Each structure stands twice: as C-alpha cells, then as structure tokens.
Amino acid sequence: MPGGIDPHTHMQLPFMGTVASEDFYTGTAAGLAGGTTMIIDFVIPNPQQSLMEAYQQWRGWAEKACADYSFHVAVTWWDESVSRDMGQLVEQEGINSFKHFMAYKNAIMATDDILYPSFSRALELGAITTVHAENGEMVYQLQQKLLAMGITGPEGHPLSRPPEVEGEAAARAIRFAKVVGVPLYVVHVSASDALEEISRARAAGQRVYGEVLAGHLMIDDSVYRLKDWNSAAAHVMSPPFRSKEHQDALWRGLQSGNLQTTATDHCCFCADQKAMGRDDFSKIPNGTAGIEDRMAVLWTHGVNKGRLTMEEFVAVTSTNAAKIFNIYPRKGSLQVGADADIVVWDPEATKTISAKTHHQNIDYNIFEGMEVKGLPSHTIANGKLVWSEGELRTEKGAGRYIKRPSHASVFKALDKASARATPTAVKR
C-alpha cells in the first residue's frame, strides 16, 4: 500500500514554556517504523514574529528528518507583512495551507479579526485554510472558574474544554469560510458537535474537510480521573479525549466520508515536562504521541472490526491527505511516476504496544497494553528500505522537503461558483 501520510504533527515544538521531546529525526524514524513515510508539520510563529523567519527556523530544525516532510504555517497575528509573507510562502516555498488556532488566548489564538483577512488572503493565493476549532475565550473563562473551585488536577482539563466549545468554533470557522469562499480543513475533530457542523456544511455543498486522530477514536475521558497524576496528565491534549458516544460518532464520520483523514497531532512531552502543571492543569503542556501506532491501531480497530474496508484504510491514512493537500499522485498512490513510498503490510502480525518498546522519544504511550493485529513488515521511503521486520535502517537527513502546489482543483470549482455569485450594485 502507499506509505502513510500523517498530516498533523508537532516535532520539536516550542510550546507552553518547554520544547517537545521528539525532534524531526526521532519522530520521522518512529513514523517509518509504523508505516508512515511523510509528515506535514506546523510552523507556528510567535505573535509579531515574521512568518518567513519562523518558516526558516522550522526548515533548519527539520533538516535531520529521515522521512519526507512538509509544513502548514500558522497565522497568529495580522498586518500587511503577514499578507506579504503568505504570498512568498505560497509562491516560492510550496506552502499551500495556513493554520489558525481558535484556542490559546493570550498566546497564539487567531481572533475573528485575524480569521477574515487571513482566509481572504488564502483564497487569493489558492491555499487551503485549516483551523484548531475551540472557542479560546470560553476555554479561558472555564479554566479560571474551575481553578477558583479548587479543581487543579488533570480532571479540570476536559471540563474546561467541553464539546460545545469545539462545536461553536467549528461552526464559526465554517461560516467564515463560506462567506469568504475558501475551502476549510478542520483538524483533530474530537466531538460529535463539531462533526455535525462539518456534515451539515458538506451536505449543503460547502468544501469542508475533517481530520480525526487515532487517539480520539480509541481513548475516552475517564483517563483524566486516573488516581496517578502522571498518568492522567500524560493524556492532556487539546481537544481532550471524549466519552464513548463521541468516539462512535467519529467512526461513523470516517465511514460516511464526512471525515476524510486520520492523524496523530504527535506532540511529545515527558513526565517532567507535564509536571510544570502539577498545581494548575492549565499549565500542563498539551500533547500526546502516536505517529508510530496510528496505522496499526486503525487497522486493528477499523479493518479488523469491519468499520473500514482495506481500501478505505488506505484512503484515510494516506491518499485523501495527498489529494486535499495537492501532492497526489506523487504521494498517496502506487503508480508509475509516484515517489516510491511503499508499505508492505502483514495483516497477521501482532504486537502489544508499549512505551518500553516503541521508537517514539517519550516516556508514555496512550495506547499502552493495546494488542494490535496488522503491522508493516517493510517500509520503503523514496525507494530505500528503511524498516525491515523490526529493524530500523534510517539515515539522518534523508528526508526531503516536499513543496505542495497551490490552487488544487477545488479552487477551480470555487472560482467558477464565485464568479456566478459576484455582488453587483443596483443602478438607480
């Protein structure tokens, strides 16, 4: 099958006062061990930092990657220099997607007065908009309320980010995108509230895409009430893990095609880093791992349980991401002219997932103890054998930066639709 594409990772991310423990070499190596041959990571400028400066910084960090990589670039503030940098990134650097964090108030949150001009500029450039859909103001207010009540542990994290917070932000972003006329990709959909907004928009013909994480399909919110603080904190990520009802809805979203891609939001923080929030859950660095386990978990609980066909598995782990982000058929396919990113899959192979044996640079695995059936026996990246029956054969720096062209075919359709709906003045 085509090598997996993880469209949502954060290697070496500076975040919440620390830096993710996984760098671009160890993270892409772990991905290769699990059958993922390409990642799309995120450049996240600080407010007031030049997008180009941040992009060059991330490119430098990524030079040690052993698998191919690309970037989304976040828009965290706005003025004319941001607009110019977006143009340079699209036209010269092969960036065709821009991320907007609707959460993290007083840090990187994109408010409405950033969303509109950024969405409009992305449309001009033929780039897709992406959002982290959580209402940052509501999260902030709930955090203060819970802390005042004396709820300081990890159990406060999901309480401060209920499903409604995600649903509201998804609805708002979808409506912004509709007014502007730009395609929208909603990352890590975790709640039925957000899925319903995406499904409704798609049913109405809007170009909206949804991504789901392997973790959100499998892990429920009871983990935040574990007695061991370190174990509970290890699961702190945003959006948080939800109840089983939401998981069932997400599986149906994949089956129906309203969710098109699977990812991990791979962002590793070890126990000593999580401990920064020992007395205040809002200061626990957000992030969990998963790049090595995504495909095995999805095969085991998707294909083996009849939730996904083998063909649907390939689509949601590789091909759909390649199509949405305009690198198909170079990626996400097995055909003449495509990059030789190939996974040989053994549907009978088994293992028990554990932090003691995984290749990810983190001391905890959210899938700890899960038995999976269906694993890559061999991974080939750009024509080179890099994983063979349990042995990694990676080469630091072998990964290539992949430019992604702007103006995917969806923009041609949107341009025509927009031309028909161009406003006109009334002559009086």
Secondary structure, DSSP 4 states (H G I P E B T S, - for coil): -BPEEES-B-TT-EETTEE-S--HHHHHHHHHHTTEEEEEEEE-PPTT--HHHHHHHHHHHHTT-SSEEEEEEE--S-SHHHHHHHHHHHHHH---EEEEES--TTTT---HHHHHHHHHHHHHHT-EEEEE---HHHHHHHHHHHHHTT--STTHHHHTS-HHHHHHHHHHHHHHHHHHT--EEE-S--SHHHHHHHHHHHHTT--EEEEEEHHHHH-BGGGGG-SSHHHHHTT--SSPPB-HHHHHHHHHHHHHTSS-EEE--B----HHHHGGGTT-GGGSPP-B--TTTHHHHHIIIIITTTSS-HHHHHIIIIIHHHHHTT-TTTSS--STTS---EEEEEEEEEEE--TTT--SSSS--TTTT-EEEEEEEEEEETTEEEEETTEE---TT---B----SS-HHHHHHHHHHHHT---PPP-
